[in-house]
Amino acid sequence: MKALAALMLVLPGVAQANWWQARTDHFTVYSEGKDRTLHDFAERLEKFDFLLRRLYNVTDAQQGSTVKVYLLSNDRKVQDLADNRNLKGFYTTSNRNAYAFLSREAKNGQFGIGAEEILFHEYAHHFMLHHFPAAYPAWFVEGFAEFFSVVKFPKDGSIQFGHIPMARVPGLVLGQPYPLKDLLARDTKGLSQRDGDRYYGTAWLLTHYYFQHKSNRADEIRRYLTGVAEGAPDMDVADYFEGGLEGLEKDVKAYMRKKHFISVLTPKELAIGAITLDPVDPAQAALMEEELRLTHRPKTEDLPDIVAAIRTIAAQYPDNAYALALLAEAEWKAEDTDAALAAADRAIAVDPQSSRGYAVRAEVLLERANDSDKPEDWKAALTSIVRANRADTEDPVPLALFYRYHAMRGGKMPDLGYDGLYKAFSLLPQNPNYRFNFANAMAIRGDFAAASTLLDPIAYSPHGSGMRDSAIRLKAQFDAQAAKMPKGAAKAQSPAPAS
């Protein structure tokens, strides 16, 4: 049925979605239809990024991969993609970029969570992971994101932040704040919906208290966060606060009853780049939602329908390099290597600068070379990797493939291999696979302390997962190896926590 729906998109007389894109310095936003909403939304995203950079003095020229944001027409499309009936938005990473998909529908009532709040929350995580990753306690990771989830943009051009996330008010007021002794000791795994609201609300409250309330408590919290990040031995949390956790909790509850002031960034302080609006190429527009389905970790049972739909639509654009490269990626995921290679070669024939086409070609040829171990096959794979990188030097995929090529061939890894993996990681440090791979590469080079530190954001993630368990186990192994290093050997340092 899904393949049939894709076919209907391209039949004569059937209207196709009219997609437009807004490009900014840090985002590409796609939306069905051109209207003022698209421009204004892209502008708010860019202002939000500027706010974070201004507050945390991020001035480095390295931008990382552009974040792609998809504004879908309704909640149901978002929920189908996310496989969750309670969501209005979702953020994650592929091996090429970070991306989010959101609903354009309004949020449900005063105490609902809107799509923009979800994106700001998730982008705050994204920003933290990129610019100051460390071993933060779970409550601070979520409290930081909640603090920046509600940002307002008045007509005077200013930015207001520090507002109360109204979705957390019922849990705080009706359910009481989550006990601090529990908040500081646990993550979000296993929380009921009621306790989850209290946990996130109290994490916001404590973070707001830390950022906005001028007192000695801010210094205490900063010392505590630094202790966690640096792995202070035999750490007793209560010792960091005058009066212990009971004293801190009393002050935080008193703070909750006060009027919380907001902060403002004036228009004179703002400086963002140009925003350009353009129609999306018709082939890309026709494939937009199927590409999202292919990218967003499809279930095995759904993959045949997705690939069939992409084949059907791509057939209508036989001379479009974008459609052919996406078709190649779909065939590769479907494990049809001959079809993947054929589509990749057609994409390259249409556009000799098709980085995605060359990347799929490299994947196929790497597999072939690994099976045959023939020098000419290895050479062909490497040639495709190099051409993919030359076509787009800011695409992390060819860079990671270059490292994988040398790892598969065996022998001593050349410095260029490490450099390629490092750049892939630096372009997209939010991607856990790149972080794991780079940590392992550092361990191979004998820098176990750096390898361990790289795993901190995953090992200390607020959300339980198999990946977090693996990071904890691997981190323990790296720490044990680092302890065996001669005294005086260089040790990696965790970045200081945000303040």
VEXRO-902316 format. One line per field, with one value per residue (C-alpha): x, y, z; residue number from 1. Coordinates in nm, 3 decimals, always signed. Layout:
px	X, ...
py	Y, ...
pz	Z, ...
num	NUM, ...
//
This chain:
px	+0.000, +0.285, +0.447, +0.110, +0.087, +0.429, +0.315, +0.010, +0.243, +0.376, +0.064, -0.060, -0.321, -0.219, -0.076, +0.266, +0.385, +0.526, +0.840, +1.052, +1.377, +1.521, +1.899, +2.082, +2.435, +2.353, +2.024, +1.842, +1.468, +1.230, +0.859, +0.556, +0.467, +0.630, +0.495, +0.613, +0.606, +0.909, +1.121, +1.025, +1.086, +1.433, +1.507, +1.411, +1.633, +1.929, +1.864, +1.846, +2.184, +2.326, +2.189, +2.369, +2.692, +2.675, +2.603, +2.880, +3.132, +3.151, +3.354, +3.524, +3.487, +3.422, +3.048, +3.002, +2.743, +2.431, +2.123, +1.831, +1.481, +1.166, +0.835, +0.568, +0.206, +0.052, +0.115, +0.031, +0.324, +0.563, +0.417, +0.436, +0.802, +0.887, +0.665, +0.522, +0.170, +0.264, +0.526, +0.509, +0.879, +1.192, +1.568, +1.849, +2.150, +2.224, +2.578, +2.569, +2.401, +2.180, +1.814, +1.475, +1.121, +0.839, +0.468, +0.337, +0.021, -0.023, +0.043, -0.246, -0.334, -0.131, +0.033, +0.119, +0.464, +0.496, +0.719, +0.940, +0.998, +1.096, +1.344, +1.497, +1.532, +1.701, +1.919, +2.044, +2.160, +2.313, +2.498, +2.627, +2.756, +2.934, +3.093, +3.134, +3.075, +3.159, +3.048, +2.752, +2.496, +2.171, +1.964, +2.192, +2.190, +1.809, +1.785, +2.010, +1.790, +1.470, +1.608, +1.646, +1.333, +1.113, +1.261, +1.047, +1.105, +0.904, +0.825, +1.095, +1.355, +1.489, +1.529, +1.380, +1.497, +1.458, +1.080, +0.894, +0.821, +0.446, +0.429, +0.626, +0.412, +0.148, +0.416, +0.592, +0.286, +0.047, +0.298, +0.567, +0.930, +1.120, +1.333, +1.686, +1.852, +1.684, +1.725, +2.102, +2.138, +1.949, +1.878, +1.546, +1.529, +1.214, +1.035, +0.657, +0.494, +0.404, +0.752, +0.903, +0.721, +0.841, +1.197, +1.223, +1.045, +1.277, +1.581, +1.465, +1.406, +1.752, +1.918, +1.721, +1.828, +2.190, +2.187, +1.958, +1.981, +2.284, +2.402, +2.675, +2.468, +2.574, +2.938, +2.850, +2.667, +2.957, +3.206, +2.978, +2.944, +3.319, +3.369, +3.138, +3.306, +3.652, +3.552, +3.622, +3.694, +3.460, +3.234, +2.968, +2.726, +2.597, +2.944, +2.933, +2.640, +2.607, +2.346, +2.376, +2.109, +1.839, +1.966, +1.985, +1.637, +1.491, +1.641, +1.528, +1.170, +1.173, +1.302, +1.015, +0.765, +0.927, +0.874, +1.139, +1.301, +1.385, +1.688, +1.686, +1.925, +1.859, +1.832, +2.156, +2.340, +2.207, +2.399, +2.280, +2.353, +2.121, +1.826, +1.757, +1.435, +1.428, +1.199, +1.322, +1.425, +1.115, +1.285, +1.400, +1.055, +0.887, +1.128, +1.134, +0.918, +1.044, +1.402, +1.310, +1.161, +1.477, +1.708, +1.517, +1.617, +1.332, +1.212, +1.321, +0.964, +0.908, +1.222, +1.085, +0.795, +1.027, +1.272, +0.989, +0.847, +1.187, +1.235, +0.895, +0.956, +1.321, +1.209, +1.026, +1.354, +1.604, +1.845, +1.842, +2.161, +1.989, +1.720, +1.973, +2.206, +1.915, +1.807, +2.161, +2.145, +1.808, +1.935, +2.241, +2.021, +1.812, +2.138, +2.101, +2.465, +2.440, +2.145, +2.315, +2.630, +2.432, +2.232, +2.548, +2.723, +2.423, +2.423, +2.794, +2.742, +2.480, +2.681, +3.053, +3.048, +2.789, +2.952, +2.663, +2.688, +3.059, +3.004, +2.760, +2.996, +3.273, +3.057, +2.989, +3.350, +3.480, +3.263, +3.383, +3.748, +3.707, +3.571, +3.826, +4.130, +4.244, +4.470, +4.267, +3.944, +4.101, +4.232, +3.888, +3.728, +3.988, +3.947, +3.572, +3.630, +3.877, +3.643, +3.352, +3.562, +3.679, +3.320, +3.215, +3.494, +3.241, +3.053, +3.158, +3.067, +3.367, +3.599, +3.476, +3.499, +3.864, +3.941, +3.740, +3.927, +4.262, +4.122, +3.990, +4.320, +4.509, +4.858, +4.957, +4.692, +4.835, +4.803, +4.570, +4.332, +4.316, +4.282, +3.986, +3.805, +3.877, +3.724, +3.418, +3.377, +3.436, +3.173, +2.913, +3.016, +2.650, +2.658, +2.737, +2.895, +3.151, +3.221, +3.268, +3.492, +3.707, +3.738, +3.854, +4.100, +4.249, +4.283, +4.461, +4.707, +4.763, +4.580, +4.345, +4.267, +4.141, +3.947, +3.774, +3.687, +3.537, +3.286, +3.167, +2.859, +2.732, +2.830, +2.663, +2.359, +2.034, +1.868, +1.943, +2.034, +2.251, +2.485, +2.523, +2.597, +2.863, +3.017, +3.035, +3.207, +3.450, +3.524, +3.617, +3.858, +4.019, +4.047, +4.221, +4.467, +4.525, +4.608, +4.890, +5.050, +5.380, +5.350, +5.372, +5.205, +4.963, +4.605, +4.295, +4.086, +3.707, +3.580, +3.458, +3.080, +2.871, +2.797
py	+0.000, +0.240, +0.168, +0.238, +0.567, +0.663, +0.579, +0.802, +1.097, +1.090, +1.008, +1.286, +1.503, +1.416, +1.712, +1.670, +1.833, +2.180, +2.174, +2.480, +2.513, +2.788, +2.792, +2.961, +2.937, +2.636, +2.491, +2.380, +2.384, +2.204, +2.277, +2.186, +2.514, +2.858, +3.097, +3.342, +3.061, +2.895, +3.211, +3.309, +2.960, +2.947, +3.292, +3.184, +2.876, +3.087, +3.336, +3.049, +2.920, +3.272, +3.296, +2.978, +3.084, +3.426, +3.291, +3.030, +3.234, +2.987, +3.168, +2.881, +2.895, +2.522, +2.487, +2.114, +1.956, +2.156, +2.045, +1.951, +2.025, +1.893, +2.069, +1.811, +1.902, +1.720, +1.529, +1.192, +1.206, +1.280, +1.004, +0.749, +0.830, +0.826, +0.522, +0.703, +0.843, +1.096, +1.299, +1.623, +1.626, +1.412, +1.473, +1.230, +1.181, +0.983, +0.907, +1.229, +1.495, +1.572, +1.608, +1.671, +1.635, +1.837, +1.893, +2.228, +2.177, +2.395, +2.247, +2.120, +2.382, +2.591, +2.293, +2.101, +2.069, +2.233, +2.119, +2.426, +2.358, +2.001, +2.122, +2.384, +2.119, +1.878, +2.142, +2.240, +1.877, +1.898, +2.218, +2.077, +1.762, +1.965, +2.240, +2.119, +1.743, +1.598, +1.358, +1.564, +1.423, +1.325, +1.597, +1.871, +1.734, +1.745, +2.060, +2.248, +2.142, +2.227, +2.570, +2.659, +2.482, +2.791, +3.092, +3.382, +3.627, +3.948, +4.185, +4.426, +4.179, +4.071, +3.715, +3.621, +3.308, +3.157, +3.118, +2.843, +2.537, +2.525, +2.153, +2.089, +2.308, +2.046, +1.800, +2.063, +2.227, +1.935, +1.656, +1.849, +1.869, +1.544, +1.482, +1.617, +1.313, +1.106, +1.364, +1.382, +1.006, +0.867, +0.898, +0.895, +0.519, +0.355, +0.674, +0.675, +0.959, +1.133, +1.101, +1.187, +1.521, +1.584, +1.480, +1.707, +1.990, +1.972, +1.943, +2.266, +2.430, +2.343, +2.454, +2.781, +2.833, +2.770, +2.999, +3.281, +3.306, +3.494, +3.327, +3.106, +2.809, +2.874, +2.829, +2.511, +2.365, +2.462, +2.283, +1.980, +1.966, +2.001, +1.717, +1.492, +1.583, +1.520, +1.192, +1.296, +0.977, +0.877, +1.170, +1.249, +1.488, +1.628, +1.755, +2.010, +2.200, +2.394, +2.216, +1.910, +1.817, +1.906, +2.264, +2.288, +2.142, +2.391, +2.682, +2.545, +2.501, +2.856, +2.973, +2.792, +3.006, +3.328, +3.507, +3.375, +3.647, +3.600, +3.719, +3.920, +3.955, +4.290, +4.338, +4.539, +4.228, +4.007, +3.925, +3.641, +3.562, +3.581, +3.345, +3.227, +3.063, +2.844, +2.579, +2.225, +2.039, +1.849, +1.509, +1.576, +1.710, +1.397, +1.179, +1.388, +1.178, +0.845, +0.962, +1.045, +0.698, +0.539, +0.752, +0.717, +0.360, +0.175, -0.155, -0.458, -0.538, -0.181, -0.161, -0.340, -0.094, +0.205, +0.081, +0.000, +0.351, +0.510, +0.295, +0.404, +0.774, +0.769, +0.608, +0.931, +1.124, +0.911, +1.201, +1.342, +1.272, +1.330, +1.072, +0.821, +0.860, +0.811, +0.508, +0.371, +0.416, +0.241, -0.053, -0.079, -0.094, -0.359, -0.555, -0.553, -0.465, -0.489, -0.251, -0.018, -0.002, +0.052, +0.340, +0.494, +0.480, +0.644, +0.922, +0.982, +0.982, +1.256, +1.449, +1.368, +1.557, +1.330, +1.265, +1.041, +0.841, +0.786, +0.695, +0.416, +0.300, +0.286, +0.081, -0.178, -0.194, -0.221, -0.526, -0.671, -0.607, -0.761, -1.077, -1.099, -0.933, -0.837, -0.527, -0.386, -0.410, -0.233, +0.036, +0.086, +0.121, +0.375, +0.575, +0.606, +0.714, +0.982, +1.111, +1.120, +1.328, +1.565, +1.618, +1.720, +1.772, +1.842, +1.513, +1.285, +0.965, +0.949, +1.047, +0.757, +0.525, +0.624, +0.510, +0.191, +0.115, +0.117, -0.077, -0.348, -0.377, -0.427, -0.315, +0.015, +0.284, +0.589, +0.928, +1.034, +0.757, +0.893, +1.246, +1.141, +0.977, +1.276, +1.514, +1.291, +1.295, +1.670, +1.737, +1.526, +1.452, +1.396, +1.070, +0.792, +0.563, +0.824, +0.887, +0.515, +0.471, +0.770, +0.656, +0.314, +0.480, +0.679, +0.360, +0.190, +0.480, +0.425, +0.736, +0.552, +0.860, +1.049, +0.742, +0.719, +1.089, +1.069, +0.813, +1.031, +1.178, +0.829, +0.660, +0.940, +0.974, +1.035, +0.760, +0.394, +0.193, -0.091, +0.170, +0.335, -0.001, -0.067, +0.275, +0.214, -0.123, +0.014, +0.320, +0.095, -0.096, +0.226, +0.361, +0.041, +0.071, +0.440, +0.356, +0.134, +0.418, +0.554, +0.841, +1.175, +1.052, +1.301, +1.266, +1.391, +1.646, +1.665, +2.008, +2.224, +2.222, +2.504, +2.786
pz	+0.000, +0.078, -0.258, -0.424, -0.235, -0.370, -0.723, -0.681, -0.614, -0.966, -1.170, -1.401, -1.238, -0.884, -0.691, -0.535, -0.215, -0.277, -0.062, +0.011, +0.202, +0.419, +0.454, +0.741, +0.874, +1.093, +0.966, +0.655, +0.719, +0.482, +0.482, +0.275, +0.107, +0.103, +0.360, +0.622, +0.879, +0.719, +0.716, +1.069, +1.203, +1.043, +1.184, +1.535, +1.508, +1.401, +1.681, +1.927, +1.810, +1.843, +2.197, +2.304, +2.136, +2.299, +2.646, +2.632, +2.437, +2.149, +1.884, +1.700, +1.325, +1.296, +1.252, +1.224, +0.999, +0.921, +1.115, +0.890, +1.015, +0.848, +0.915, +0.843, +0.788, +1.085, +1.408, +1.253, +1.008, +1.295, +1.510, +1.229, +1.170, +1.540, +1.603, +1.904, +1.929, +2.198, +2.008, +1.811, +1.726, +1.724, +1.696, +1.622, +1.394, +1.081, +0.967, +0.764, +0.978, +1.275, +1.185, +1.340, +1.217, +1.368, +1.329, +1.214, +1.419, +1.728, +2.072, +2.279, +2.539, +2.780, +2.948, +2.633, +2.479, +2.139, +1.853, +1.886, +2.255, +2.170, +1.909, +2.140, +2.413, +2.173, +2.011, +2.357, +2.395, +2.046, +2.138, +2.467, +2.298, +2.032, +2.239, +2.598, +2.632, +2.972, +3.243, +3.364, +3.607, +3.438, +3.604, +3.469, +3.114, +3.115, +3.326, +3.084, +2.792, +2.981, +3.077, +2.709, +2.585, +2.629, +2.452, +2.333, +2.051, +2.108, +1.821, +1.941, +1.811, +2.151, +2.285, +2.622, +2.803, +3.147, +3.115, +3.299, +3.081, +3.141, +3.064, +3.385, +3.610, +3.701, +3.810, +4.023, +4.176, +4.209, +4.257, +4.447, +4.332, +4.289, +4.603, +4.545, +4.700, +4.427, +4.151, +4.202, +4.233, +3.933, +3.563, +3.378, +3.320, +3.456, +3.558, +3.538, +3.345, +3.671, +3.818, +3.481, +3.483, +3.838, +3.751, +3.446, +3.625, +3.925, +3.697, +3.530, +3.869, +4.004, +3.680, +3.683, +4.044, +3.944, +3.641, +3.757, +4.138, +4.265, +4.583, +4.724, +4.610, +4.250, +4.351, +4.538, +4.238, +4.009, +4.236, +4.249, +3.868, +3.830, +4.079, +3.879, +3.549, +3.687, +3.850, +4.208, +4.410, +4.694, +4.614, +4.874, +4.708, +5.036, +5.129, +4.849, +4.998, +5.320, +5.527, +5.303, +5.051, +5.303, +5.317, +4.937, +4.896, +5.144, +4.950, +4.613, +4.735, +4.866, +4.529, +4.356, +4.544, +4.422, +4.093, +3.857, +3.656, +3.291, +3.098, +2.777, +2.486, +2.318, +1.941, +1.942, +2.066, +1.785, +1.470, +1.246, +0.884, +0.585, +0.542, +0.187, +0.070, -0.239, -0.384, -0.333, -0.649, -0.773, -0.747, -0.390, -0.301, -0.436, -0.237, +0.080, +0.309, +0.176, +0.232, +0.590, +0.634, +0.490, +0.706, +1.031, +1.126, +0.951, +1.084, +0.883, +0.789, +0.660, +0.447, +0.135, +0.107, +0.152, -0.110, -0.351, -0.309, -0.374, -0.684, -0.814, -0.760, -0.874, -1.201, -1.282, -1.260, -1.454, -1.508, -1.155, -0.956, -0.620, -0.692, -0.826, -0.526, -0.286, -0.487, -0.453, -0.075, -0.065, -0.270, -0.046, +0.264, +0.089, +0.034, -0.343, -0.414, -0.793, -0.804, -0.555, -0.767, -1.086, -0.934, -0.785, -1.122, -1.291, -1.030, -1.092, -1.468, -1.431, -1.172, -1.142, -0.809, -0.646, -0.311, -0.203, -0.523, -0.476, -0.107, -0.196, -0.471, -0.212, +0.027, -0.244, -0.358, -0.001, +0.050, -0.279, -0.192, +0.151, -0.013, -0.294, -0.132, -0.481, -0.501, -0.789, -0.586, -0.288, -0.523, -0.679, -0.336, -0.223, -0.544, -0.481, -0.121, -0.224, -0.495, -0.250, -0.013, -0.286, -0.397, -0.044, +0.209, +0.486, +0.452, +0.741, +0.554, +0.315, +0.601, +0.813, +0.511, +0.463, +0.818, +0.769, +0.445, +0.625, +0.922, +0.689, +0.504, +0.829, +0.919, +1.077, +1.051, +0.868, +1.035, +0.753, +0.859, +1.214, +1.078, +0.863, +1.153, +1.376, +1.121, +1.079, +1.458, +1.484, +1.216, +1.397, +1.758, +1.843, +1.646, +1.898, +1.639, +1.541, +1.910, +1.981, +1.677, +1.760, +2.123, +2.005, +1.767, +2.055, +2.256, +1.966, +1.966, +2.337, +2.463, +2.699, +2.908, +2.601, +2.487, +2.824, +2.828, +2.481, +2.609, +2.900, +2.725, +2.638, +2.965, +3.165, +2.939, +3.129, +2.925, +2.977, +2.667, +2.546, +2.401, +2.740, +2.901, +2.638, +2.696, +3.070, +3.020, +2.762, +2.973, +3.267, +3.042, +2.918, +3.273, +3.383, +3.094, +3.164, +3.526, +3.402, +3.206, +3.343, +3.586, +3.415, +3.096, +2.952, +3.068, +2.894, +3.079, +3.084, +2.981, +3.265, +3.303, +3.163, +3.402
num	1, 2, 3, 4, 5, 6, 7, 8, 9, 10, 11, 12, 13, 14, 15, 16, 17, 18, 19, 20, 21, 22, 23, 24, 25, 26, 27, 28, 29, 30, 31, 32, 33, 34, 35, 36, 37, 38, 39, 40, 41, 42, 43, 44, 45, 46, 47, 48, 49, 50, 51, 52, 53, 54, 55, 56, 57, 58, 59, 60, 61, 62, 63, 64, 65, 66, 67, 68, 69, 70, 71, 72, 73, 74, 75, 76, 77, 78, 79, 80, 81, 82, 83, 84, 85, 86, 87, 88, 89, 90, 91, 92, 93, 94, 95, 96, 97, 98, 99, 100, 101, 102, 103, 104, 105, 106, 107, 108, 109, 110, 111, 112, 113, 114, 115, 116, 117, 118, 119, 120, 121, 122, 123, 124, 125, 126, 127, 128, 129, 130, 131, 132, 133, 134, 135, 136, 137, 138, 139, 140, 141, 142, 143, 144, 145, 146, 147, 148, 149, 150, 151, 152, 153, 154, 155, 156, 157, 158, 159, 160, 161, 162, 163, 164, 165, 166, 167, 168, 169, 170, 171, 172, 173, 174, 175, 176, 177, 178, 179, 180, 181, 182, 183, 184, 185, 186, 187, 188, 189, 190, 191, 192, 193, 194, 195, 196, 197, 198, 199, 200, 201, 202, 203, 204, 205, 206, 207, 208, 209, 210, 211, 212, 213, 214, 215, 216, 217, 218, 219, 220, 221, 222, 223, 224, 225, 226, 227, 228, 229, 230, 231, 232, 233, 234, 235, 236, 237, 238, 239, 240, 241, 242, 243, 244, 245, 246, 247, 248, 249, 250, 251, 252, 253, 254, 255, 256, 257, 258, 259, 260, 261, 262, 263, 264, 265, 266, 267, 268, 269, 270, 271, 272, 273, 274, 275, 276, 277, 278, 279, 280, 281, 282, 283, 284, 285, 286, 287, 288, 289, 290, 291, 292, 293, 294, 295, 296, 297, 298, 299, 300, 301, 302, 303, 304, 305, 306, 307, 308, 309, 310, 311, 312, 313, 314, 315, 316, 317, 318, 319, 320, 321, 322, 323, 324, 325, 326, 327, 328, 329, 330, 331, 332, 333, 334, 335, 336, 337, 338, 339, 340, 341, 342, 343, 344, 345, 346, 347, 348, 349, 350, 351, 352, 353, 354, 355, 356, 357, 358, 359, 360, 361, 362, 363, 364, 365, 366, 367, 368, 369, 370, 371, 372, 373, 374, 375, 376, 377, 378, 379, 380, 381, 382, 383, 384, 385, 386, 387, 388, 389, 390, 391, 392, 393, 394, 395, 396, 397, 398, 399, 400, 401, 402, 403, 404, 405, 406, 407, 408, 409, 410, 411, 412, 413, 414, 415, 416, 417, 418, 419, 420, 421, 422, 423, 424, 425, 426, 427, 428, 429, 430, 431, 432, 433, 434, 435, 436, 437, 438, 439, 440, 441, 442, 443, 444, 445, 446, 447, 448, 449, 450, 451, 452, 453, 454, 455, 456, 457, 458, 459, 460, 461, 462, 463, 464, 465, 466, 467, 468, 469, 470, 471, 472, 473, 474, 475, 476, 477, 478, 479, 480, 481, 482, 483, 484, 485, 486, 487, 488, 489, 490, 491, 492, 493, 494, 495, 496, 497, 498, 499
//
